[in-house]
Amino acid sequence: MGQLFVCWTGLGHGDCSAMQQLAAQGLRILESNPFTVDWMRRKVSVIGAGKVGSTIAHLLALKGMANVVLVNRTVGIAQGIALDIAEALPVEMSDVEVVGTGDYAAIAGSDIVVVTAGAQRKEGMSRDDLLKVNADIISSIAAEIKKHAPESKVIVITNPLDAMVYLVKKVTGFDRDRVIGMAGILDSSRFSSFIAEEVGVSVKDIHPLVLGSHGDTMVPLTRFTTISGKPVSDIVDKAKLDKIIERTRNGGAEIIKLEGSSAFYAPASSVVRMIDSILNDRKDVVPCSVYVDGEYGLEGVFIGLPVALGSKGVDRIVDLKLDESEMKMLSDSAAKIKSLMQQVDAMQLK
Ligand SMILES: NC(=O)c1ccc[n+]([C@@H]2O[C@H](COP(=O)([O-])OP(=O)(O)OC[C@H]3O[C@@H](n4cnc5c(N)ncnc54)[C@H](O)[C@@H]3O)[C@@H](O)[C@H]2O)c1
């Protein structure tokens, strides 16, 4: 079906139900009204009401992007945070609903489920050290998503990221377009902020690109990271750029060292960017952890690649012509992730 552009000054209930039926048959509705109509309002569920999950819920509600369901095993925490956010919305002039619960039935009908539950790193730990404890949590959450929100797209945040996205795909059996990991936007954003500080330009003029795993083998691509169209490798000298890359790789650890717990503002903003692109079918090209099946010469692994995100989740993986050294870094990263995926398989979680 095609597209319908809706420009209204007073849509009645009948008009809305007619459009709802057309939308259900595949018609893409484009709005011109800056305020979202109730029937079009989307639903995003966030599992885990810790630092990352609650910040995502807060941002979604402030921006009026979707009704939000916040699920936590400690129900009072989810309910309290949801109530606190909801009580801020009259001030913010946002009329979305925010609900906190421990009951997974509440996620039914979600367009997107975001998984943030699980343990976070402490100082001195690597993300991979979280594998065992978080795999148990994530497999049980994935089973709940399969049961209650079988049509949803899932964005995974919990570490070790690429292995946990793999586990969600494995347990839900969802196709690869609907299971995506968030890391590359965050790593790229960190890279960008350090470059902006070094060069003295606005972050708006920098287009960063960090691929690969969300870990020690992440792949910041200096040829594809540009400042006003010019590769950063032509602007910043190698020694300084190497330091920036090292700082980007250790971006999470730097915050843990300072704060005593892991980052949440930048991770939450990164997730909300993905949600915005999916809910609004924007096809933003952003680095995300996706399942590759031959792309970039890689097979059977979740890894960070540039992806166009649209209404079906992964609209497509964008192909870049990497040179030999870039490809080697990506392959090394894939090998590291595969070994974590094998550890997940060995746990025989269902
Ligand atoms: N992908 C990324 O770039 C990125 C960035 C930041 C954090 N993370 C990861 O995200 C995860 C969450 O981080 P955080 O800072 O929000 O941690 P947090 O400790 O603040 O919150 C985790 C929450 O999960 C809840 N939880 C645990 N088990 C649960 C279960 N079975 N069901 C429902 N809720 C459950 C806990 O009660 C807690 O509220 C960590 O694994 C962290 O490493 C990833």
The ligand as a Gaussian input file, in Angstrom:
#p B3LYP/6-31G(d) Opt

LIG

0 1
 N       24.972000      -1.189000      25.749000
 C       25.476000      -0.142000      26.362000
 O       26.090000       0.720000      25.736000
 C       25.294000       0.033000      27.845000
 C       25.473000       1.295000      28.441000
 C       25.228000       1.415000      29.823000
 C       24.841000       0.308000      30.569000
 N       24.722000      -0.894000      29.945000
 C       24.289000      -2.097000      30.686000
 O       22.900000      -1.958000      30.973000
 C       22.606000      -2.737000      32.147000
 C       21.822000      -1.887000      33.123000
 O       22.610000      -0.828000      33.595000
 P       22.057000       0.150000      34.742000
 O       23.104000       1.161000      34.971000
 O       20.681000       0.597000      34.436000
 O       22.020000      -0.871000      35.978000
 P       21.159000      -0.730000      37.330000
 O       21.797000      -1.638000      38.319000
 O       20.984000       0.703000      37.687000
 O       19.725000      -1.303000      36.910000
 C       19.480000      -2.616000      36.586000
 C       18.032000      -2.876000      36.951000
 O       17.657000      -4.171000      36.464000
 C       16.766000      -4.698000      37.427000
 N       16.662000      -6.144000      37.238000
 C       17.586000      -7.082000      37.509000
 N       17.107000      -8.309000      37.193000
 C       15.863000      -8.118000      36.698000
 C       14.871000      -8.989000      36.184000
 N       15.065000     -10.307000      36.125000
 N       13.706000      -8.447000      35.745000
 C       13.498000      -7.123000      35.774000
 N       14.409000      -6.242000      36.254000
 C       15.562000      -6.743000      36.717000
 C       17.358000      -4.309000      38.770000
 O       16.388000      -4.392000      39.808000
 C       17.769000      -2.877000      38.461000
 O       16.714000      -1.966000      38.741000
 C       23.960000      -3.236000      32.669000
 O       24.192000      -4.549000      32.215000
 C       24.953000      -2.274000      32.017000
 O       26.227000      -2.848000      31.912000
 C       24.932000      -1.055000      28.610000

